[in-house]
Amino acid sequence: MTKHTRITTKELTKVVEKAEQLYNRYRAPESIAEILEITNDEIIVKFKGSFCETCGLYDWIEDMKYILKDLGVNTEIVGIVNMDNDAYIGVFKLHKLRK
């Protein structure tokens, strides 16, 4: 049996920053992600761009979830808040983080 250790805040921050870079590399300029906050149980991300809101807004935000998963961080989208000027806030709840 493999021993699991919890991921540190510093390690989590590095992974989330990498996810932001990957997201923006492949989705900008239609959608640009900006990490606003990382807490013990949530990641708050601002999404801004010219993405089509009616045919896939959730998909643009959900893409971040899959990038995080590919980097070893499992999340669940627990909220999407519509901001002014074509921006949305995605709230990602962190699940058990292990190395």
DSSP file (Angstrom, degrees, kcal/mol; ACC not computed):
  #  RESIDUE AA STRUCTURE BP1 BP2  ACC     N-H-->O    O-->H-N    N-H-->O    O-->H-N    TCO  KAPPA ALPHA  PHI   PSI    X-CA   Y-CA   Z-CA
    1    1 A M              0   0    0      0, 0.0     2,-0.4     0, 0.0     0, 0.0   0.000 360.0 360.0 360.0 134.3    0.0    0.0    0.0
    2    2 A T        -     0   0    0      1,-0.0     2,-0.4     0, 0.0     0, 0.0  -0.651 360.0-127.4 -84.6 135.0    1.4    3.4   -0.9
    3    3 A K        -     0   0    0     -2,-0.4     2,-0.4     1,-0.0    -1,-0.0  -0.683  23.8-151.6 -81.7 131.0    1.5    6.0    1.8
    4    4 A H        -     0   0    0     -2,-0.4     2,-0.4    94,-0.0    94,-0.0  -0.841   8.2-164.4-104.2 139.7   -0.2    9.3    0.8
    5    5 A T        -     0   0    0     -2,-0.4    94,-2.0     0, 0.0     2,-0.1  -0.917  28.7-103.3-118.7 151.0    0.8   12.7    2.1
    6    6 A R  B     -A   98   0A   0     -2,-0.4    92,-0.2    92,-0.2     2,-0.2  -0.427  36.4-112.8 -71.4 144.7   -1.2   15.9    1.9
    7    7 A I        -     0   0    0     90,-0.7     2,-0.1    -2,-0.1    90,-0.1  -0.544  33.9-122.7 -74.3 140.9   -0.2   18.4   -0.7
    8    8 A T     >  -     0   0    0     -2,-0.2     4,-2.6     1,-0.1     5,-0.2  -0.397  18.4-112.7 -82.3 163.2    1.1   21.6    0.8
    9    9 A T  H  > S+     0   0    0      1,-0.2     4,-2.6     2,-0.2     5,-0.2   0.888 119.6  53.0 -60.9 -39.7   -0.4   25.1    0.1
   10   10 A K  H  > S+     0   0    0      2,-0.2     4,-1.9     1,-0.2    -1,-0.2   0.916 110.4  46.4 -63.3 -43.7    2.8   26.0   -1.8
   11   11 A E  H  > S+     0   0    0      2,-0.2     4,-2.2     1,-0.2    -2,-0.2   0.905 112.0  51.2 -64.7 -42.3    2.6   22.9   -4.0
   12   12 A L  H  X S+     0   0    0     -4,-2.6     4,-2.7     1,-0.2     5,-0.2   0.917 108.1  52.5 -60.8 -44.0   -1.1   23.6   -4.6
   13   13 A T  H  X S+     0   0    0     -4,-2.6     4,-2.4     1,-0.2    -1,-0.2   0.907 108.9  50.0 -60.3 -42.6   -0.4   27.2   -5.6
   14   14 A K  H  X S+     0   0    0     -4,-1.9     4,-2.1     2,-0.2    -1,-0.2   0.914 111.9  47.8 -61.7 -43.4    2.2   26.0   -8.1
   15   15 A V  H  X S+     0   0    0     -4,-2.2     4,-2.3     2,-0.2    -2,-0.2   0.918 112.5  48.4 -65.2 -43.4   -0.2   23.5   -9.7
   16   16 A V  H  X S+     0   0    0     -4,-2.7     4,-2.2     2,-0.2    -2,-0.2   0.891 110.8  50.9 -66.1 -39.3   -3.0   26.1   -9.9
   17   17 A E  H  X S+     0   0    0     -4,-2.4     4,-2.1    -5,-0.2    -1,-0.2   0.894 110.2  50.0 -63.8 -39.2   -0.7   28.6  -11.5
   18   18 A K  H  X S+     0   0    0     -4,-2.1     4,-2.6     2,-0.2    -2,-0.2   0.899 109.1  52.0 -64.5 -40.9    0.4   26.0  -14.0
   19   19 A A  H  X S+     0   0    0     -4,-2.3     4,-2.8     1,-0.2    -2,-0.2   0.905 108.1  51.6 -61.5 -41.8   -3.3   25.2  -14.8
   20   20 A E  H  X S+     0   0    0     -4,-2.2     4,-2.5     2,-0.2    13,-0.3   0.922 110.4  48.7 -60.8 -45.0   -3.9   28.9  -15.4
   21   21 A Q  H  X S+     0   0    0     -4,-2.1     4,-2.2     2,-0.2    -2,-0.2   0.928 113.5  46.1 -61.2 -46.6   -1.0   29.1  -17.8
   22   22 A L  H  X S+     0   0    0     -4,-2.6     4,-1.7     2,-0.2    -2,-0.2   0.920 111.9  51.3 -63.6 -43.9   -2.2   26.0  -19.7
   23   23 A Y  H  X S+     0   0    0     -4,-2.8     4,-1.7     1,-0.2     5,-0.3   0.951 114.0  43.3 -57.0 -50.9   -5.7   27.3  -19.8
   24   24 A N  H  X S+     0   0    0     -4,-2.5     4,-1.5     1,-0.2    -1,-0.2   0.822 107.8  60.1 -69.2 -30.9   -4.7   30.6  -21.2
   25   25 A R  H  < S+     0   0    0     -4,-2.2    -1,-0.2    -5,-0.2    -2,-0.2   0.899 118.8  27.8 -62.1 -39.8   -2.2   29.1  -23.7
   26   26 A Y  H  < S+     0   0    0     -4,-1.7    -2,-0.2    -3,-0.3    -1,-0.2   0.593 128.6  37.5-101.7 -12.0   -5.0   27.1  -25.4
   27   27 A R  H >X S+     0   0    0     -4,-1.7     4,-1.7    -5,-0.2     3,-0.7   0.613  85.3 137.3-117.6 -16.1   -8.1   29.2  -24.9
   28   28 A A  T 3<  +     0   0    0     -4,-1.5     4,-0.1    -5,-0.3    21,-0.1  -0.503  61.6  22.7 -73.4 146.3   -7.0   32.8  -25.1
   29   29 A P  T 34 S+     0   0    0      0, 0.0    21,-0.6     0, 0.0    -1,-0.3  -0.996 123.7  52.6 -92.5  -1.7   -8.2   35.2  -26.4
   30   30 A E  T <4 S+     0   0    0     -3,-0.7    21,-1.4     1,-0.2     2,-0.3   0.885 129.1   9.1 -61.0 -37.2  -11.7   33.7  -26.4
   31   31 A S     <  -     0   0    0     -4,-1.7     2,-0.5    18,-0.2    -1,-0.2  -0.980  67.8-169.1-145.8 131.1  -11.4   33.0  -22.7
   32   32 A I  E     -B   48   0B   0     16,-2.8    16,-2.2    -2,-0.3     2,-0.3  -0.983  12.0-150.0-123.4 128.0   -8.8   34.1  -20.2
   33   33 A A  E     -B   47   0B   0     -2,-0.5     2,-0.4   -13,-0.3    14,-0.2  -0.757  11.4-174.6 -97.8 142.4   -8.5   32.7  -16.7
   34   34 A E  E     -B   46   0B   0     12,-2.3    12,-3.1    -2,-0.3     2,-0.4  -0.963  23.8-132.4-135.9 118.4   -7.2   34.7  -13.8
   35   35 A I  E     +B   45   0B   0     -2,-0.4    10,-0.2    10,-0.2     3,-0.1  -0.562  27.2 175.4 -70.5 123.5   -6.7   33.0  -10.4
   36   36 A L  E     -     0   0B   0      8,-2.9     2,-0.3    -2,-0.4     9,-0.2   0.804  60.8  -2.7 -97.0 -37.3   -8.2   35.3   -7.8
   37   37 A E  E     -B   44   0B   0      7,-1.6     7,-3.0     2,-0.0     2,-0.4  -0.987  47.2-161.2-159.7 143.5   -7.9   33.2   -4.6
   38   38 A I  E     +B   43   0B   0     -2,-0.3     5,-0.2     5,-0.2     2,-0.2  -0.987  23.9 169.5-127.2 120.2   -6.7   29.8   -3.4
   39   39 A T        -     0   0    0      3,-3.2    -2,-0.0    -2,-0.4     0, 0.0  -0.546  52.6 -86.0-116.7-174.6   -8.0   28.7    0.0
   40   40 A N  S    S+     0   0    0      1,-0.2     3,-0.1    -2,-0.2    -1,-0.0   0.766 126.0  16.0 -64.5 -24.8   -7.8   25.4    1.9
   41   41 A D  S    S+     0   0    0      1,-0.1    53,-2.4    52,-0.0     2,-0.3   0.418 121.8  48.3-132.0   1.9  -11.0   24.2    0.2
   42   42 A E  E     - C   0  93B   0     51,-0.3    -3,-3.2    33,-0.0     2,-0.4  -0.989  49.6-154.5-145.5 153.8  -11.6   26.4   -2.9
   43   43 A I  E     -BC  38  92B   0     49,-2.3    49,-2.7    -2,-0.3     2,-0.5  -0.999  17.6-157.1-122.8 126.9  -10.1   27.9   -5.9
   44   44 A I  E     -BC  37  91B   0     -7,-3.0    -8,-2.9    -2,-0.4    -7,-1.6  -0.922  15.1-177.9-108.7 123.9  -11.7   31.1   -7.2
   45   45 A V  E     -BC  35  90B   0     45,-2.6    45,-3.4    -2,-0.5     2,-0.5  -0.974  19.2-145.6-128.3 133.9  -11.1   31.9  -10.9
   46   46 A K  E     -BC  34  89B   0    -12,-3.1   -12,-2.3    -2,-0.4     2,-0.5  -0.841  14.6-163.2 -95.5 132.4  -12.2   34.8  -13.0
   47   47 A F  E     +BC  33  88B   0     41,-3.5    41,-2.7    -2,-0.5     2,-0.4  -0.972  14.4 170.0-116.9 127.7  -13.0   34.1  -16.6
   48   48 A K  E     +BC  32  87B   0    -16,-2.2   -16,-2.8    -2,-0.5     2,-0.3  -0.992  22.0  83.7-138.0 143.5  -13.1   36.9  -19.1
   49   49 A G  S    S-     0   0    0     37,-1.3   -18,-0.2    -2,-0.4   -19,-0.2  -0.979  81.4 -65.1 158.7-167.7  -13.3   37.0  -22.9
   50   50 A S  S    S+     0   0    0    -21,-0.6   -19,-0.2    -2,-0.3   -20,-0.1   0.125  71.1 146.9-100.6  19.7  -15.5   36.8  -25.9
   51   51 A F        -     0   0    0    -21,-1.4     2,-0.6    35,-0.2    -2,-0.1  -0.156  60.9 -98.1 -57.7 151.6  -16.6   33.2  -25.4
   52   52 A C        -     0   0    0      1,-0.2     4,-0.4     4,-0.1     8,-0.2  -0.607  34.9-167.6 -74.9 116.4  -20.1   32.3  -26.5
   53   53 A E  S  > S+     0   0    0     -2,-0.6     4,-1.0     1,-0.2     3,-0.4   0.844  81.3  48.1 -74.6 -34.0  -22.3   32.4  -23.4
   54   54 A T  T  4 S+     0   0    0      1,-0.2    -1,-0.2     2,-0.2    -2,-0.1   0.782 115.2  40.5 -82.5 -25.9  -25.3   30.7  -24.8
   55   55 A C  T  4 S-     0   0    0      1,-0.1    -1,-0.2     2,-0.0    -2,-0.2   0.293 137.1 -11.7-109.5  12.1  -23.6   27.7  -26.4
   56   56 A G  T  > S+     0   0    0     -4,-0.4     4,-1.9    -3,-0.4     5,-0.2   0.480  70.3 137.7 166.8  27.9  -21.1   26.7  -23.9
   57   57 A L  H  X S+     0   0    0     -4,-1.0     4,-1.6     1,-0.2     3,-0.2   0.931  86.4  50.1 -54.0 -46.8  -20.3   29.1  -21.0
   58   58 A Y  H  > S+     0   0    0     -5,-0.2     4,-3.2     1,-0.2    -1,-0.2   0.874 106.6  56.8 -60.9 -36.3  -20.2   26.2  -18.6
   59   59 A D  H  > S+     0   0    0      1,-0.2     4,-1.8     2,-0.2    -1,-0.2   0.891 103.2  53.2 -63.1 -40.2  -17.8   24.3  -20.9
   60   60 A W  H  X S+     0   0    0     -4,-1.9     4,-0.5    -3,-0.2    -1,-0.2   0.903 116.0  39.6 -61.6 -40.3  -15.3   27.2  -20.8
   61   61 A I  H >X S+     0   0    0     -4,-1.6     3,-1.1     1,-0.2     4,-0.8   0.889 111.5  56.6 -76.9 -39.9  -15.3   27.1  -17.1
   62   62 A E  H 3X S+     0   0    0     -4,-3.2     4,-1.6     1,-0.3     3,-0.3   0.798  92.8  71.3 -63.0 -28.3  -15.4   23.3  -16.8
   63   63 A D  H 3X S+     0   0    0     -4,-1.8     4,-2.0     1,-0.2    -1,-0.3   0.865  93.4  56.0 -55.3 -36.3  -12.2   23.2  -19.0
   64   64 A M  H <X S+     0   0    0     -3,-1.1     4,-2.7    -4,-0.5    -1,-0.2   0.894 102.1  56.3 -64.0 -38.9  -10.3   24.5  -16.0
   65   65 A K  H  X S+     0   0    0     -4,-0.8     4,-2.1    -3,-0.3    -1,-0.2   0.909 109.0  46.2 -57.8 -42.8  -11.6   21.6  -13.9
   66   66 A Y  H  X S+     0   0    0     -4,-1.6     4,-2.3     2,-0.2    -1,-0.2   0.851 110.6  51.7 -73.0 -34.4  -10.2   19.1  -16.3
   67   67 A I  H  X S+     0   0    0     -4,-2.0     4,-1.3     2,-0.2    -2,-0.2   0.938 111.1  48.4 -64.8 -45.6   -6.8   20.9  -16.6
   68   68 A L  H  <>S+     0   0    0     -4,-2.7     5,-2.8     1,-0.2     3,-0.4   0.915 110.6  51.7 -59.2 -42.3   -6.6   20.8  -12.8
   69   69 A K  H ><5S+     0   0    0     -4,-2.1     3,-1.9     1,-0.2    -1,-0.2   0.909 105.6  54.1 -62.2 -42.2   -7.5   17.1  -12.8
   70   70 A D  H 3<5S+     0   0    0     -4,-2.3    -1,-0.2     1,-0.3    -2,-0.2   0.796 108.5  51.1 -61.2 -27.1   -4.8   16.4  -15.3
   71   71 A L  T 3<5S-     0   0    0     -4,-1.3    -1,-0.3    -3,-0.4    -2,-0.2   0.334 128.9 -97.5 -92.8   5.8   -2.3   18.1  -12.9
   72   72 A G  T < 5S+     0   0    0     -3,-1.9     2,-0.6     1,-0.2    26,-0.4   0.573  87.9 117.6  94.9  10.5   -3.5   15.9  -10.0
   73   73 A V      < -     0   0    0     -5,-2.8     2,-0.4    -6,-0.2    -2,-0.2  -0.932  49.2-154.8-115.8 111.3   -6.0   18.3   -8.3
   74   74 A N        +     0   0    0     -2,-0.6    21,-2.5    22,-0.3     2,-0.3  -0.705  23.1 167.2 -87.4 131.0   -9.6   17.1   -8.2
   75   75 A T  E     -D   94   0B   0     -2,-0.4     2,-0.4    19,-0.2    19,-0.2  -0.856  27.5-146.2-135.8 169.3  -12.3   19.8   -8.0
   76   76 A E  E     -D   93   0B   0     17,-1.6    17,-3.3    -2,-0.3     2,-0.6  -0.996  26.6-120.9-136.5 134.6  -16.0   20.3   -8.4
   77   77 A I  E     +D   92   0B   0     -2,-0.4    15,-0.2    15,-0.2     3,-0.1  -0.668  36.2 168.6 -77.2 119.6  -17.6   23.4   -9.7
   78   78 A V  E     +     0   0B   0     13,-2.8     2,-0.3    -2,-0.6    -1,-0.2   0.454  60.0  13.9-112.1  -4.4  -19.8   24.7   -7.0
   79   79 A G  E     -D   91   0B   0     12,-1.1    12,-2.9     2,-0.0     2,-0.4  -0.925  45.1-166.5-170.2 145.0  -20.7   28.1   -8.3
   80   80 A I  E     -D   90   0B   0     -2,-0.3     2,-0.5    10,-0.2    10,-0.2  -0.981  18.0-166.4-132.7 121.4  -20.6   30.4  -11.4
   81   81 A V  E     -D   89   0B   0      8,-2.7     8,-2.7    -2,-0.4     2,-0.6  -0.932  16.4-135.4-113.9 127.6  -21.2   34.1  -10.8
   82   82 A N  E     -D   88   0B   0     -2,-0.5     6,-0.2     6,-0.2     2,-0.2  -0.709  26.6-172.5 -82.0 119.7  -21.9   36.5  -13.6
   83   83 A M  E  >  -D   87   0B   0      4,-2.8     4,-0.6    -2,-0.6     3,-0.3  -0.568  30.9 -87.2-101.4 171.0  -20.0   39.7  -13.3
   84   84 A D  T >4 S+     0   0    0     -2,-0.2     3,-0.5     1,-0.2    -1,-0.2  -0.240 101.9  33.3 -70.5 169.1  -20.3   42.8  -15.4
   85   85 A N  T 34 S-     0   0    0      1,-0.2    -1,-0.2   -37,-0.0    -2,-0.0   0.883 131.9 -55.6  47.4  58.1  -18.3   43.3  -18.6
   86   86 A D  T 34 S+     0   0    0     -3,-0.3   -37,-1.3     1,-0.2     2,-0.4   0.792 102.0 128.7  57.3  36.4  -18.2   39.7  -19.9
   87   87 A A  E <<  -CD  48  83B   0     -4,-0.6    -4,-2.8    -3,-0.5     2,-0.3  -0.938  34.8-172.0-123.9 147.5  -16.6   38.2  -16.9
   88   88 A Y  E     -CD  47  82B   0    -41,-2.7   -41,-3.5    -2,-0.4     2,-0.5  -0.973  16.9-138.8-134.0 148.7  -17.6   35.2  -14.8
   89   89 A I  E     -CD  46  81B   0     -8,-2.7    -8,-2.7    -2,-0.3     2,-0.5  -0.944  15.8-159.2-108.6 125.9  -16.3   33.9  -11.5
   90   90 A G  E     -CD  45  80B   0    -45,-3.4   -45,-2.6    -2,-0.5     2,-0.6  -0.907   2.5-155.9-105.0 131.8  -15.9   30.1  -11.2
   91   91 A V  E     -CD  44  79B   0    -12,-2.9   -13,-2.8    -2,-0.5   -12,-1.1  -0.935   9.7-168.6-110.0 118.7  -15.8   28.6   -7.7
   92   92 A F  E     -CD  43  77B   0    -49,-2.7   -49,-2.3    -2,-0.6     2,-0.5  -0.929  11.4-146.7-111.5 119.0  -14.0   25.2   -7.6
   93   93 A K  E     -CD  42  76B   0    -17,-3.3   -17,-1.6    -2,-0.6   -51,-0.3  -0.722  20.3-129.6 -85.2 129.6  -14.3   23.1   -4.4
   94   94 A L  E     - D   0  75B   0    -53,-2.4   -19,-0.2    -2,-0.5     2,-0.2  -0.564  18.2-154.1 -79.8 140.5  -11.2   21.1   -3.8
   95   95 A H        -     0   0    0    -21,-2.5   -21,-0.2    -2,-0.2    -1,-0.0  -0.582  54.3 -41.7-102.8 173.3  -11.5   17.4   -3.0
   96   96 A K        -     0   0    0     -2,-0.2     2,-0.7     1,-0.1   -22,-0.3  -0.040  64.5-148.3 -40.3 115.7   -9.0   15.3   -1.0
   97   97 A L        +     0   0    0    -90,-0.1   -90,-0.7    -3,-0.1     2,-0.3  -0.822  27.6 161.3 -97.5 119.4   -5.6   16.5   -2.1
   98   98 A R  B      A    6   0A   0     -2,-0.7   -92,-0.2   -26,-0.4   -94,-0.0  -0.945 360.0 360.0-132.6 154.0   -2.9   13.9   -2.1
   99   99 A K              0   0    0    -94,-2.0   -93,-0.1    -2,-0.3    -2,-0.0   0.464 360.0 360.0 -74.6 360.0    0.4   13.6   -3.7
